Amino acid sequence: MNIQQILIKHWGYNSFRPLQEDIINSVLQGNDTLALMPTGGGKSICFQVPALAREGLCLVISPLIALMKDQVENLKKRDIKAVAVYSGMHYNEIDLALDNCIHGDIKFLYLSPERISSEIVRLRLKKMKINLITVDEAHCISQWGYDFRPPYLKIAEVRQLFPDVPVLALTATATKEVVEDIQIKLNFKQKNVFVKSFERTNLTYAVIREEDKFNRLLRIIAKVKGSGIVYVRNRRKTKEISDFLNKNNISSDFYHAGLDTKTRDLKQNAWMTGVRKIIVSTNAFGMGIDKADVRFVVHFDLPDTPEAYFQEAGRAGRDDKKAYAILMYFESDIIDAKQNLENAYPPPEEIKNTYKCLGNYYNLAIGSGKDTSFNFDITQFSSTYNLKPLTVYNSLKFLEKEGYIIATDSLYKPSVIHIKVDKETLYRFQVENKAYDGFIKTILRSYGGIFSDFVKISETEISARSGITKDKTVEYLIALDRMGIISYIPQKESPQIVFCIERIDTKDLIISKENYYERKRIAKEKLEAIIHYATSGLKCRSQILLQYFGEDDPKRCGQCDVCLERNKLDLSEMEFDKVIEHLKPVLLKESKPLEDVVKIVKGISEDKVIKAIQWFIDNDKIEIDEEKNIYWKK
């Protein structure tokens, strides 16, 4: 089948979105390719279609377990075979999944970056017929990116196993510096970048300086009809704001990673189907969410980076209809954001101490624990070692990015089983062990594909069908596992700590200067960039974002809060910029009387200059001192 036929058969679309077909053809021609496509731009089709057009399977490297699981399920619904291998999985699950990639008809293998360097993965990869290597969230490979992850650097080693296989790197957000770095780190044979403009003409950006955010939020929701997302920084505030909205007769719910999976799914579904109008969430909400008719996204708190803001704001208006991205802030928010950044980088000795306590907590000897996972309660752990939970949290995040551990939030993994023996051996076992015969028959009748793969099961369902208690069902499953007849992995639904490598002595735990101080410096620059976006009242909001992402000479959007105010001035963009260019340097140095100031700008009428000055005063850029002189606020 050609790529159009594949698109129609599996996705039901008659045509590709802009740039998708160009990216697909580039990959099919064997070219290393980097694609920059904003959130909701249809990145997954860019690797799924060419992979299906060729013999063999596609290796997809992604850092987000929830997103991997979601994409695997979506592919299976389209009758496309896919598996995911990530830290925290049982060895038997990994072993079988990789085996099926070699001998079965799997088309997509999703792999977490931490798994790349594991011996079992390296050995099995060599035996696979890989047709494409896809690197999702490719900005993670760059130290200049907003979410640098050292394990991504190992991807270049995988390339050496498949020198003739092209690489497709995908990201929604990357600066020019990151774009260059991605191609270097992935050993592109030659530079090859496809960029979909970051401009969102249907999205109106606005920044509101507001102390009473709660009541301002009510006014926003009253004006903008339709579904919305409100992003906040911490979990406590999600419930607080949702309760406030519900008390004011606005259908709302809250969402964060600390909720159990069933609850999160129910809340997400209620919002997706319109039962709830507003979802108030931390940044845990949004990945893999495909709701086209979101009419507004409000950021109640300052985000950490322009990348995070652009990605979250971009969840509004994916149907290309009018939508709003609104950021509310007050001066205290800037102070809080700077303090949060400091908290995010605990001193290296505290990070090392957290790691040491973690090893002791699980009684792991030095040199042991690789690929093992444990239930984790941060409150209990912090209390045991008299540590501050915030310090522990940020230390774990740092250790995770360095590739030592993975700290997952509550992530539901249902119970699974796989029959390890062949059908003939199983039959003999049933004949010789009558006590298990009926039980095994119930399992065989209830679940298909159980000989070739791990299959999700419900102990409650098996119990009802076999006529025994749930406790007895679990007891039988454990016994069959011990006898080597099946592999049984019970469900998990609590936060997990996974050791990606063997526990090492704390003195050998390397927190490099580059990865710590350099990353902190970059984080500060990104925070300053989002503060500039929020506090600047002179430049079009869209222009600020587009220039940050490297677009040259973008045009004013004409519809953001800054542009709407500017439009009242009756000054051209060139005239407005000229006034700033001449006035700002002078008035930053000293204050001057109005009659002197208007003469500074040449080639523009005094009336227009006075209009501009009045606009700067109204927008808190210029002030008047006690002697009636004017000066530019620093």
Backbone torsions as a table, in degrees:
resi	resn	phi	psi	omega
1	MET	NA	145.3	173.8
2	ASN	-84.5	175.5	-172.0
3	ILE	-66.8	-32.4	177.8
4	GLN	-66.7	-41.0	179.1
5	GLN	-64.9	-39.5	177.8
6	ILE	-62.8	-42.9	180.0
7	LEU	-61.4	-44.5	-179.4
8	ILE	-67.8	-45.8	-175.5
9	LYS	-62.6	-48.3	-172.0
10	HIS	-94.9	-27.0	-177.3
11	TRP	-115.0	-16.3	178.4
12	GLY	76.5	12.4	178.7
13	TYR	-93.9	143.6	178.8
14	ASN	-86.8	-21.5	-177.9
15	SER	-148.4	159.8	178.2
16	PHE	-82.8	158.2	172.1
17	ARG	-76.5	162.8	178.0
18	PRO	-51.7	133.5	176.2
19	LEU	83.8	-25.0	-177.1
20	GLN	-58.2	-47.8	-176.2
21	GLU	-65.7	-37.6	178.7
22	ASP	-63.0	-42.1	179.6
23	ILE	-65.6	-45.5	-179.8
24	ILE	-60.2	-45.6	179.9
25	ASN	-64.8	-36.5	177.4
26	SER	-61.0	-44.5	179.1
27	VAL	-65.1	-44.5	-178.4
28	LEU	-65.7	-22.8	175.7
29	GLN	-82.9	0.9	176.8
30	GLY	86.4	15.5	-177.2
31	ASN	-90.3	136.7	167.5
32	ASP	-63.6	134.4	-170.5
33	THR	-139.2	134.9	172.4
34	LEU	-113.6	125.5	-179.4
35	ALA	-118.4	122.9	174.8
36	LEU	-104.3	110.2	-178.2
37	MET	-134.6	121.8	-178.7
38	PRO	-57.9	161.8	179.0
39	THR	-48.0	130.8	179.3
40	GLY	84.7	8.5	-176.8
41	GLY	-85.6	-2.0	177.8
42	GLY	84.2	46.1	-177.6
43	LYS	-67.6	-38.3	-172.9
44	SER	-62.0	-35.8	179.5
45	ILE	-62.9	-28.7	-177.3
46	CYS	-65.0	-24.6	175.5
47	PHE	-108.9	-27.0	-177.7
48	GLN	-70.9	-39.0	-179.3
49	VAL	-67.4	-51.5	-179.9
50	PRO	-63.8	-31.5	178.1
51	ALA	-65.0	-37.4	179.3
52	LEU	-73.9	-22.1	-178.1
53	ALA	-79.9	-10.1	-177.1
54	ARG	-123.2	156.9	174.9
55	GLU	-70.2	147.0	179.2
56	GLY	102.3	-171.8	-177.2
57	LEU	-123.0	159.9	-179.0
58	CYS	-101.7	128.3	175.0
59	LEU	-92.3	120.5	-178.3
60	VAL	-115.0	118.6	179.5
61	ILE	-101.9	122.1	-175.8
62	SER	-143.0	142.0	-177.7
63	PRO	-88.7	-7.2	-171.3
64	LEU	-107.2	107.0	-176.8
65	ILE	-60.0	-45.6	-178.3
66	ALA	-60.8	-39.7	-179.3
67	LEU	-70.8	-37.6	176.4
68	MET	-59.9	-49.7	-178.5
69	LYS	-61.0	-39.3	-179.6
70	ASP	-64.8	-43.7	-178.9
71	GLN	-68.7	-37.3	177.6
72	VAL	-61.6	-45.2	179.2
73	GLU	-63.1	-41.1	179.6
74	ASN	-64.4	-38.5	178.2
75	LEU	-66.6	-41.3	179.3
76	LYS	-62.2	-36.2	178.1
77	LYS	-64.4	-24.2	178.4
78	ARG	-94.9	14.1	-179.7
79	ASP	63.7	34.8	176.4
80	ILE	-115.3	125.9	-174.7
81	LYS	-81.1	127.9	-178.4
82	ALA	-147.1	150.2	176.0
83	VAL	-137.0	158.9	177.1
84	ALA	-126.5	138.7	176.7
85	VAL	-125.8	120.2	-177.3
86	TYR	-146.7	165.7	-179.6
87	SER	-63.9	139.3	-178.4
88	GLY	104.6	-13.1	176.4
89	MET	-77.4	151.3	176.1
90	HIS	-68.0	146.6	-178.9
91	TYR	-55.5	-41.0	-178.6
92	ASN	-63.2	-36.4	177.3
93	GLU	-64.3	-45.0	-179.3
94	ILE	-63.7	-46.0	-177.9
95	ASP	-56.9	-47.7	-177.5
96	LEU	-69.9	-41.4	-179.7
97	ALA	-60.0	-45.7	-179.9
98	LEU	-67.5	-37.0	178.4
99	ASP	-62.7	-41.2	179.3
100	ASN	-67.1	-27.0	176.9
101	CYS	-70.7	-27.2	179.8
102	ILE	-84.9	-46.8	-171.4
103	HIS	-104.7	-14.7	-177.4
104	GLY	-98.2	-159.3	-178.7
105	ASP	-115.9	38.0	177.0
106	ILE	-67.8	136.3	-179.9
107	LYS	-104.0	-22.1	-178.3
108	PHE	-136.9	125.8	174.0
109	LEU	-113.9	110.7	176.6
110	TYR	-90.0	131.3	-173.2
111	LEU	-133.5	131.6	174.9
112	SER	-77.1	148.5	-174.8
113	PRO	-60.2	-30.0	-179.3
114	GLU	-66.8	-24.0	-177.1
115	ARG	-80.4	-15.7	-174.6
116	ILE	-57.4	-40.0	-173.8
117	SER	-87.8	-2.1	-179.6
118	SER	-73.4	143.2	-172.8
119	GLU	-62.0	-41.8	-177.6
120	ILE	-61.8	-38.2	-179.5
121	VAL	-70.8	-46.4	-179.0
122	ARG	-58.7	-45.4	-178.2
123	LEU	-64.8	-40.2	-177.5
124	ARG	-76.0	-35.0	179.8
125	LEU	-56.7	-39.4	-178.7
126	LYS	-58.2	-26.7	-177.0
127	LYS	-91.9	-3.7	-176.9
128	MET	-92.6	152.2	175.8
129	LYS	-95.9	88.9	-177.6
130	ILE	-84.8	129.5	178.1
131	ASN	-105.4	-14.6	-179.9
132	LEU	-161.6	138.5	172.8
133	ILE	-108.2	116.0	-179.6
134	THR	-107.7	130.0	178.5
135	VAL	-112.5	103.0	178.7
136	ASP	-84.2	155.3	-176.8
137	GLU	50.7	49.2	-171.4
138	ALA	-62.8	-19.4	178.0
139	HIS	-61.9	-18.5	-179.8
140	CYS	-65.6	-14.0	-178.1
141	ILE	-85.1	-11.9	-175.2
142	SER	-105.2	132.3	177.1
143	GLN	-67.7	-16.4	177.0
144	TRP	-85.0	-10.9	-179.6
145	GLY	-74.8	166.7	-175.6
146	TYR	-84.3	-4.0	-179.0
147	ASP	-143.6	51.5	-176.6
148	PHE	-59.7	130.9	178.2
149	ARG	-130.5	108.9	-178.1
150	PRO	-50.8	-35.9	178.7
151	PRO	-56.5	-23.7	178.2
152	TYR	-63.0	-26.1	-178.6
153	LEU	-65.0	-19.1	179.7
154	LYS	-74.5	-11.9	-176.9
155	ILE	-62.5	-34.6	179.6
156	ALA	-59.4	-31.2	178.1
157	GLU	-68.8	-34.7	177.2
158	VAL	-64.7	-36.7	178.8
159	ARG	-57.3	-35.3	-178.8
160	GLN	-63.5	-27.6	178.0
161	LEU	-73.2	-25.3	-176.7
162	PHE	-132.7	68.5	-173.0
163	PRO	-61.5	-23.9	-177.2
164	ASP	-98.1	1.3	-178.1
165	VAL	-92.2	127.6	-180.0
166	PRO	-70.4	156.6	176.3
167	VAL	-112.1	133.9	172.2
168	LEU	-115.1	113.8	178.1
169	ALA	-101.2	133.6	-175.9
170	LEU	-126.6	138.2	172.9
171	THR	-155.6	153.0	179.0
172	ALA	-92.3	-22.3	-175.1
173	THR	-143.5	125.3	176.5
174	ALA	-160.5	135.2	174.0
175	THR	-79.0	171.3	179.4
176	LYS	-57.4	-40.8	-179.0
177	GLU	-61.7	-42.4	-179.4
178	VAL	-69.2	-38.6	178.4
179	VAL	-57.8	-44.9	178.3
180	GLU	-64.6	-44.6	-175.2
181	ASP	-65.3	-39.0	179.5
182	ILE	-58.0	-46.3	-177.0
183	GLN	-66.7	-35.9	178.5
184	ILE	-68.8	-48.3	-176.3
185	LYS	-65.7	-27.9	-179.9
186	LEU	-94.4	7.9	177.0
187	ASN	55.4	46.8	176.4
188	PHE	-58.4	136.3	178.3
189	LYS	-66.5	-36.1	170.8
190	GLN	-153.2	154.3	-176.4
191	LYS	-65.1	136.6	-176.9
192	ASN	-159.6	100.3	-173.2
193	VAL	-124.2	131.7	171.3
194	PHE	-112.2	125.1	-176.3
195	VAL	-123.5	122.0	170.4
196	LYS	-90.1	128.6	-176.1
197	SER	-52.4	142.2	178.4
198	PHE	-80.6	-2.1	-178.6
199	GLU	-67.9	131.9	176.3
200	ARG	-120.2	92.9	-173.0
201	THR	-67.6	-22.8	-179.7
202	ASN	-88.9	-4.3	-175.5
203	LEU	-103.8	121.8	178.1
204	THR	-97.0	120.2	178.2
205	TYR	-90.9	143.2	175.7
206	ALA	-149.8	143.6	174.0
207	VAL	-120.0	130.6	-178.3
208	ILE	-120.1	118.2	174.0
209	ARG	-82.5	112.8	-169.5
210	GLU	-149.8	130.8	176.2
211	GLU	-88.0	-43.2	179.3
212	ASP	-88.9	77.1	-173.3
213	LYS	-70.3	-33.0	-176.5
214	PHE	-60.6	-51.3	-178.1
215	ASN	-73.0	-28.9	175.8
216	ARG	-66.6	-36.9	177.4
217	LEU	-61.2	-40.6	176.9
218	LEU	-58.7	-42.7	-178.4
219	ARG	-67.2	-37.2	178.3
220	ILE	-63.2	-48.1	-177.4
221	ILE	-64.7	-34.5	178.7
222	ALA	-66.2	-32.8	-177.5
223	LYS	-81.9	-37.6	-174.5
224	VAL	-102.0	110.5	-178.6
225	LYS	-79.5	147.6	175.4
226	GLY	111.4	-173.6	-173.5
227	SER	-78.0	149.3	-179.2
228	GLY	-151.0	163.5	174.9
229	ILE	-121.9	136.1	173.3
230	VAL	-116.4	115.7	179.8
231	TYR	-94.7	133.1	177.0
232	VAL	-130.6	168.7	-172.6
233	ARG	-85.4	-34.7	-175.5
234	ASN	-125.5	161.2	-174.4
235	ARG	-65.0	-39.9	-177.6
236	ARG	-58.1	-40.1	-176.0
237	LYS	-70.4	-25.3	179.3
238	THR	-59.5	-46.0	-178.6
239	LYS	-71.8	-39.8	-178.7
240	GLU	-58.9	-46.7	-178.1
241	ILE	-72.6	-39.5	178.9
242	SER	-61.8	-44.3	177.9
243	ASP	-60.7	-41.0	179.0
244	PHE	-61.5	-44.1	180.0
245	LEU	-65.6	-42.4	179.8
246	ASN	-63.8	-37.9	177.2
247	LYS	-64.2	-24.4	178.5
248	ASN	-100.7	25.6	173.5
249	ASN	62.6	32.2	173.8
250	ILE	-113.4	116.8	-175.9
251	SER	-64.1	116.5	-171.7
252	SER	-145.5	159.7	172.8
253	ASP	-147.1	165.6	-179.4
254	PHE	-118.6	158.8	-172.8
255	TYR	-152.3	133.3	171.7
256	HIS	-158.6	168.2	-172.4
257	ALA	-70.8	-12.9	-179.6
258	GLY	-79.7	-9.8	179.1
259	LEU	-79.8	152.2	177.9
260	ASP	-70.4	159.6	-170.9
261	THR	-61.1	-41.5	-178.9
262	LYS	-61.2	-44.0	179.2
263	THR	-63.1	-44.4	179.4
264	ARG	-60.7	-43.1	-179.6
265	ASP	-62.7	-41.2	179.2
266	LEU	-63.9	-43.9	-179.7
267	LYS	-65.7	-44.2	-179.7
268	GLN	-62.4	-43.7	-178.9
269	ASN	-65.1	-39.2	179.1
270	ALA	-62.4	-37.8	178.3
271	TRP	-74.0	-42.7	-178.5
272	MET	-60.9	-37.1	-176.3
273	THR	-89.8	-1.0	176.4
274	GLY	88.0	3.1	176.2
275	VAL	-63.8	-38.7	174.0
276	ARG	-112.3	134.5	-177.0
277	LYS	-80.3	-41.0	-173.2
278	ILE	-119.9	138.6	170.0
279	ILE	-116.3	126.4	178.2
280	VAL	-104.6	121.1	-168.2
281	SER	-145.7	158.9	164.8
282	THR	-79.1	-178.7	-179.3
283	ASN	-70.9	3.5	175.5
284	ALA	-67.8	-18.9	-174.6
285	PHE	-97.1	132.6	170.8
286	GLY	134.2	-35.5	-178.2
287	MET	-62.3	122.0	178.5
288	GLY	81.9	-1.0	179.3
289	ILE	-82.0	124.2	-177.8
290	ASP	-120.2	75.5	176.9
291	LYS	-112.8	110.6	-170.1
292	ALA	-76.1	-27.7	-169.4
293	ASP	-99.4	33.6	175.4
294	VAL	-74.1	120.3	-174.3
295	ARG	-89.9	-20.6	177.9
296	PHE	-155.7	149.3	170.6
297	VAL	-126.4	122.4	178.4
298	VAL	-110.5	128.3	171.7
299	HIS	-97.4	110.6	-178.7
300	PHE	-75.6	-26.4	179.3
301	ASP	-125.9	160.9	176.8
302	LEU	-68.4	128.8	172.5
303	PRO	-73.0	171.2	-176.9
304	ASP	-82.4	-29.1	-174.1
305	THR	-143.9	155.9	173.2
306	PRO	-62.1	-32.4	178.9
307	GLU	-61.2	-48.1	-179.9
308	ALA	-62.8	-42.8	-179.4
309	TYR	-62.8	-46.6	-177.2
310	PHE	-62.6	-40.5	-178.6
311	GLN	-67.0	-43.9	-178.7
312	GLU	-72.5	-43.5	178.4
313	ALA	-62.6	-32.0	-177.8
314	GLY	-69.5	-4.2	176.5
315	ARG	-79.0	-5.1	174.6
316	ALA	-91.1	141.8	170.9
317	GLY	67.9	35.7	178.4
318	ARG	-72.1	-10.5	176.0
319	ASP	-86.3	6.6	179.0
320	ASP	68.9	13.1	174.0
321	LYS	-95.8	166.4	-175.2
322	LYS	-55.0	129.8	178.9
323	ALA	-148.7	167.5	-173.5
324	TYR	-129.5	139.0	173.5
325	ALA	-119.4	111.1	-171.3
326	ILE	-119.9	128.7	177.5
327	LEU	-114.2	123.1	176.1
328	MET	-104.7	137.9	176.8
329	TYR	-151.7	159.4	170.2
330	PHE	-136.5	165.1	-175.1
331	GLU	-54.6	-36.5	-179.1
332	SER	-63.9	-27.6	178.7
333	ASP	-65.5	-35.4	179.7
334	ILE	-67.0	-41.1	176.9
335	ILE	-62.2	-45.2	180.0
336	ASP	-62.0	-42.0	-178.2
337	ALA	-63.3	-39.8	179.0
338	LYS	-68.0	-36.5	177.7
339	GLN	-69.1	-38.7	177.4
340	ASN	-61.0	-37.5	178.5
341	LEU	-64.7	-41.6	177.6
342	GLU	-62.4	-41.6	179.9
343	ASN	-64.3	-31.1	-176.9
344	ALA	-69.8	-11.6	179.7
345	TYR	-124.9	75.2	177.0
346	PRO	-59.4	154.6	177.0
347	PRO	-55.8	144.1	-177.6
348	PRO	-51.5	-35.5	-178.9
349	GLU	-67.0	-31.3	178.0
350	GLU	-72.9	-36.0	176.5
351	ILE	-62.9	-44.8	179.7
352	LYS	-64.0	-38.6	179.7
353	ASN	-66.0	-40.0	177.3
354	THR	-60.2	-42.8	179.3
355	TYR	-63.1	-43.1	179.8
356	LYS	-62.2	-46.2	179.6
357	CYS	-62.5	-36.1	179.9
358	LEU	-62.3	-45.3	178.3
359	GLY	-62.5	-41.4	179.2
360	ASN	-67.4	-37.8	-177.4
361	TYR	-58.8	-37.2	-178.5
362	TYR	-102.5	12.7	177.2
363	ASN	52.8	42.6	179.6
364	LEU	-90.7	128.4	175.9
365	ALA	-78.4	153.9	175.3
366	ILE	-56.5	132.5	179.4
367	GLY	90.5	0.4	179.5
368	SER	-120.0	171.5	171.5
369	GLY	98.6	-3.2	-177.5
370	LYS	-58.7	131.2	177.1
371	ASP	67.7	12.2	176.4
372	THR	-92.4	149.0	-179.0
373	SER	-124.1	149.7	-177.4
374	PHE	-137.7	145.7	171.1
375	ASN	-63.9	144.9	-174.6
376	PHE	-137.8	127.6	175.2
377	ASP	-119.8	108.4	-173.0
378	ILE	-64.6	-33.3	179.5
379	THR	-67.2	-46.8	179.6
380	GLN	-63.8	-44.1	180.0
381	PHE	-61.3	-47.7	-178.4
382	SER	-62.0	-41.0	179.8
383	SER	-65.5	-39.9	-178.7
384	THR	-58.7	-39.5	-175.6
385	TYR	-110.5	13.5	177.1
386	ASN	55.5	46.5	179.8
387	LEU	-109.2	156.2	176.2
388	LYS	-79.8	127.0	-178.8
389	PRO	-54.7	-37.1	-179.7
390	LEU	-65.1	-40.5	177.9
391	THR	-65.7	-42.0	178.5
392	VAL	-61.2	-48.2	-178.3
393	TYR	-56.4	-50.0	-177.5
394	ASN	-71.4	-31.0	175.5
395	SER	-66.1	-42.1	178.7
396	LEU	-63.6	-40.1	179.0
397	LYS	-63.0	-39.0	179.0
398	PHE	-68.0	-44.8	178.4
399	LEU	-61.7	-34.0	179.0
400	GLU	-66.8	-45.6	-179.3
401	LYS	-67.3	-24.3	177.4
402	GLU	-82.7	-6.9	175.5
403	GLY	88.3	11.9	179.4
404	TYR	-82.3	-39.9	-177.5
405	ILE	-138.7	172.4	164.8
406	ILE	-127.6	130.9	177.5
407	ALA	-114.5	105.0	-178.2
408	THR	-96.5	148.4	169.3
409	ASP	-77.6	-179.6	-179.7
410	SER	-54.5	117.3	-177.0
411	LEU	-135.2	111.0	-173.2
412	TYR	-71.3	126.1	172.9
413	LYS	-122.5	108.7	-178.1
414	PRO	-67.5	161.1	175.6
415	SER	-63.0	142.5	177.8
416	VAL	-135.0	151.9	172.8
417	ILE	-137.6	157.0	176.7
418	HIS	-144.1	130.3	176.8
419	ILE	-80.7	117.8	-171.9
420	LYS	-82.8	-25.3	-176.3
421	VAL	-94.8	163.2	177.5
422	ASP	-77.5	172.4	-174.0
423	LYS	-63.1	-37.8	-179.1
424	GLU	-66.5	-43.6	178.7
425	THR	-64.4	-40.2	179.0
426	LEU	-62.9	-43.0	179.8
427	TYR	-59.5	-45.5	179.3
428	ARG	-60.8	-40.3	179.5
429	PHE	-62.1	-42.2	-179.8
430	GLN	-64.2	-39.8	179.2
431	VAL	-64.1	-41.8	-176.6
432	GLU	-81.5	-16.1	-176.9
433	ASN	-131.3	76.1	-175.5
434	LYS	-57.7	-28.4	-177.7
435	ALA	-61.9	-28.9	-177.4
436	TYR	-100.6	-6.8	-172.5
437	ASP	-58.3	-53.9	-178.7
438	GLY	-62.4	-37.9	-179.2
439	PHE	-63.7	-45.9	-179.7
440	ILE	-65.3	-39.7	178.6
441	LYS	-61.1	-37.9	177.7
442	THR	-61.3	-43.9	179.5
443	ILE	-63.7	-44.2	-178.5
444	LEU	-64.1	-35.7	178.6
445	ARG	-73.6	-28.2	-172.2
446	SER	-87.4	-29.1	-171.6
447	TYR	-134.3	131.6	177.4
448	GLY	-97.7	162.3	177.2
449	GLY	70.8	15.0	-171.2
450	ILE	-76.6	-18.5	177.7
451	PHE	-81.5	-27.0	-174.2
452	SER	-101.8	-16.6	-174.8
453	ASP	-153.8	165.1	170.8
454	PHE	-73.0	136.2	-177.3
455	VAL	-124.3	137.1	177.5
456	LYS	-66.8	137.0	178.5
457	ILE	-131.0	165.6	172.6
458	SER	-123.4	115.9	178.7
459	GLU	-59.8	-35.4	179.3
460	THR	-63.9	-42.7	-179.6
461	GLU	-65.3	-44.8	179.0
462	ILE	-62.6	-40.0	179.2
463	SER	-59.3	-47.2	-178.2
464	ALA	-65.0	-39.8	-176.4
465	ARG	-75.9	-29.4	-177.4
466	SER	-95.0	-9.2	176.5
467	GLY	75.1	25.2	175.4
468	ILE	-123.7	167.2	-177.4
469	THR	-69.6	162.2	178.3
470	LYS	-64.9	-39.7	178.9
471	ASP	-60.4	-41.4	179.4
472	LYS	-67.4	-36.1	177.7
473	THR	-60.2	-47.9	179.9
474	VAL	-63.4	-40.1	178.8
475	GLU	-60.3	-43.4	178.8
476	TYR	-64.2	-43.5	-178.8
477	LEU	-62.5	-42.7	179.0
478	ILE	-64.3	-42.2	-179.6
479	ALA	-63.7	-44.1	178.9
480	LEU	-64.5	-33.6	176.4
481	ASP	-65.8	-44.4	-179.8
482	ARG	-63.7	-32.6	-179.8
483	MET	-81.8	-2.6	176.9
484	GLY	80.8	11.2	180.0
485	ILE	-79.8	-43.1	178.5
486	ILE	-128.6	167.5	167.3
487	SER	-114.1	118.9	-175.7
488	TYR	-117.9	122.8	178.6
489	ILE	-121.2	107.9	-177.7
490	PRO	-65.2	160.1	-178.1
491	GLN	-66.5	154.7	174.2
492	LYS	-129.8	142.8	178.3
493	GLU	-149.3	28.8	177.2
494	SER	-123.3	160.0	176.0
495	PRO	-54.2	146.4	-175.6
496	GLN	-124.0	146.8	166.5
497	ILE	-112.3	124.6	178.6
498	VAL	-116.5	128.0	175.9
499	PHE	-86.9	112.8	-176.8
500	CYS	-76.1	-28.3	175.9
501	ILE	-131.0	169.5	177.7
502	GLU	-58.7	148.2	176.2
503	ARG	-60.5	132.4	179.6
504	ILE	-113.2	160.4	176.5
505	ASP	-65.0	140.6	-176.1
506	THR	-55.8	-34.3	-179.8
507	LYS	-67.1	-19.2	178.7
508	ASP	-94.6	-3.3	179.8
509	LEU	-77.1	112.1	-173.2
510	ILE	-95.2	119.3	170.2
511	ILE	-112.9	92.9	-171.3
512	SER	-67.1	151.6	178.7
513	LYS	-58.0	-41.7	-178.9
514	GLU	-61.1	-47.8	-175.6
515	ASN	-72.9	-21.1	-178.2
516	TYR	-98.3	-66.5	-174.0
517	TYR	-70.5	-38.5	179.8
518	GLU	-67.6	-40.8	179.8
519	ARG	-66.4	-37.3	178.3
520	LYS	-65.8	-39.4	178.2
521	ARG	-61.9	-44.2	179.8
522	ILE	-64.0	-40.8	178.7
523	ALA	-61.2	-39.0	178.2
524	LYS	-64.4	-41.5	179.1
525	GLU	-62.3	-40.8	-179.2
526	LYS	-68.9	-37.8	177.0
527	LEU	-65.0	-42.4	177.8
528	GLU	-61.1	-35.8	-180.0
529	ALA	-65.9	-40.1	180.0
530	ILE	-75.4	-30.9	174.5
531	ILE	-65.1	-41.9	177.2
532	HIS	-60.8	-42.8	178.9
533	TYR	-58.4	-43.4	-176.1
534	ALA	-71.4	-39.4	-171.0
535	THR	-93.2	-15.2	-179.8
536	SER	-74.2	127.7	176.6
537	GLY	-115.8	12.0	-174.5
538	LEU	-103.6	-24.7	-171.4
539	LYS	-120.3	142.6	177.5
540	CYS	-49.4	131.9	-177.9
541	ARG	-60.2	-43.2	-179.5
542	SER	-63.4	-40.9	178.3
543	GLN	-59.7	-42.3	-179.2
544	ILE	-60.6	-46.1	-178.8
545	LEU	-67.2	-44.6	-177.8
546	LEU	-64.4	-39.7	178.7
547	GLN	-69.1	-34.4	177.0
548	TYR	-59.8	-39.5	-179.1
549	PHE	-88.1	12.9	168.6
550	GLY	89.8	11.0	177.8
551	GLU	-81.0	129.2	-175.5
552	ASP	-83.2	133.4	172.9
553	ASP	48.2	53.2	178.3
554	PRO	-69.5	152.9	-179.6
555	LYS	-86.0	156.1	174.0
556	ARG	-62.8	142.2	-179.2
557	CYS	-75.6	-28.0	178.5
558	GLY	79.2	0.5	-175.1
559	GLN	-133.8	-7.9	177.0
560	CYS	-73.4	173.7	-177.0
561	ASP	-60.2	-37.9	179.9
562	VAL	-68.2	-46.3	-179.0
563	CYS	-62.6	-40.2	-179.6
564	LEU	-61.9	-40.0	176.7
565	GLU	-68.4	-42.2	-179.8
566	ARG	-61.8	-36.7	-176.9
567	ASN	-61.2	-25.0	-179.4
568	LYS	-73.6	-16.7	-173.7
569	LEU	-77.3	-23.5	-175.0
570	ASP	62.2	34.9	173.8
571	LEU	-113.6	140.2	175.0
572	SER	-70.7	164.0	179.1
573	GLU	-60.5	-39.5	179.9
574	MET	-64.3	-41.9	-179.9
575	GLU	-65.9	-44.2	-179.4
576	PHE	-60.7	-47.7	-179.6
577	ASP	-63.2	-34.8	-179.8
578	LYS	-67.3	-38.7	177.6
579	VAL	-61.3	-47.0	179.3
580	ILE	-61.4	-45.8	-176.1
581	GLU	-58.6	-38.0	-177.9
582	HIS	-85.3	-38.6	-173.2
583	LEU	-80.9	-46.1	-169.6
584	LYS	-57.1	-50.0	-178.8
585	PRO	-60.0	-37.0	-178.3
586	VAL	-70.7	-47.6	-174.7
587	LEU	-77.3	-13.4	172.3
588	LEU	-75.2	-28.8	-178.6
589	LYS	-82.0	-41.6	-177.3
590	GLU	-156.2	156.0	176.7
591	SER	-84.4	152.1	-177.6
592	LYS	-142.8	154.0	175.1
593	PRO	-67.3	151.5	-177.9
594	LEU	-55.9	-41.2	-176.5
595	GLU	-64.3	-27.6	176.7
596	ASP	-79.6	-35.7	-175.8
597	VAL	-65.1	-43.2	-175.8
598	VAL	-63.4	-21.8	-179.3
599	LYS	-83.4	-11.7	-177.8
600	ILE	-67.6	-38.7	-175.8
601	VAL	-87.1	117.6	-179.1
602	LYS	-96.3	144.4	173.7
603	GLY	86.9	2.3	176.8
604	ILE	-128.6	138.2	-176.2
605	SER	-62.3	150.5	-179.2
606	GLU	-60.2	-35.7	179.9
607	ASP	-59.7	-43.5	-179.1
608	LYS	-69.1	-38.6	178.4
609	VAL	-63.7	-42.9	179.4
610	ILE	-62.9	-41.2	176.8
611	LYS	-58.6	-44.8	-179.3
612	ALA	-64.0	-42.7	179.8
613	ILE	-61.4	-43.6	179.0
614	GLN	-61.5	-38.0	178.5
615	TRP	-64.7	-41.5	178.6
616	PHE	-63.9	-36.5	177.7
617	ILE	-66.7	-46.7	-179.2
618	ASP	-62.0	-30.7	-177.8
619	ASN	-100.0	19.2	169.0
620	ASP	65.3	30.1	177.0
621	LYS	-101.2	-32.7	178.4
622	ILE	-119.2	141.2	176.6
623	GLU	-126.2	162.2	179.5
624	ILE	-110.5	129.1	-179.0
625	ASP	-87.4	-176.9	-175.0
626	GLU	-63.4	-25.0	-178.8
627	GLU	-93.6	13.5	178.6
628	LYS	68.1	18.7	172.1
629	ASN	-88.2	155.7	-179.9
630	ILE	-111.5	148.4	179.2
631	TYR	-146.4	157.2	-179.2
632	TRP	-88.2	127.7	180.0
633	LYS	-67.6	135.6	179.1
634	LYS	-85.7	NA	NA
